Amino acid sequence: MLKAILIDIGGPLVDDHSFYELADRVVLELLASSGRDVPKEEYQALVQGLIARLYPNPRRAAIWHFLKPDLEGYHRAVEELRRRRQEWKAERLQPGALEAVAALSGRYQLALAGNQPAAIKELLESSEVLRYFRFRLVSEEMGVAKPDPLFFQVILDSLEVGPEEAAMVGDRLDLDTFPAKLLGLLTVRVLVGPYAKQEPLTPAHEPDLEVGSLGELPQALAELSWKEAKL
């Protein structure tokens, strides 16, 4: 019986489109400053291909692709990208996310499950969505991040549920679906943002369910429960 839902933050819950726009703009600026004037279309095609192949850090991989074999230049660019990305501040939830979370909280324990700095909770609190979550810590506060299985285990133990009683909802096959599925959680992929282009590499990367948005999740889980009850 499903008792808990772990929900990724960036993508499913929070609109992070502007985050990736910032990252891509910074990468192109860094490449240009290093003497590599890369056409935007060429860069975007490379990043999309890397995402599809489940590269965990596609923009870092793109930087190396264009700067190789300059390892020192690569390190400088990656550090500057890390610094500049800290300028980003989440501004809004995904459409329908608040309503979906409110509906889910009536049936399940909810947990944040994001690789995020603690500052993200300013938006979650101001948008009144945080109050629906029982587990409210993010990776920065936990001291462990996805895809480490310990990340999921900490949440499960905090909620006092087993993996067979929980579902992981996220947008990435590599960070969300794969490790959660290995632990035995039900896995739900939300097809939003650039990582909707990821392609499963193995059966272990295949989610149990797919939804187009968090707003579709309550109905999808209700239908799943009905089907299980009929078996």
Secondary structure by P-SEA (a helix, b strand, c coil): cccbbbbbcccccccaaaaaaaaaaaaaaaaaaacccccaaaaaaaaaaaaaaccccaaaaaaaaaaccaaaaaaaaaaaaaaaaacccccccccaaaaaaaaaaaccccccccccccccaaaaaaacccccccccccccccccccccaaaaaaaaaaaccccccccccccccccccaaaaaaccbbbbccccccccccccccccccccccccccccaaaaaaaaaaaaac
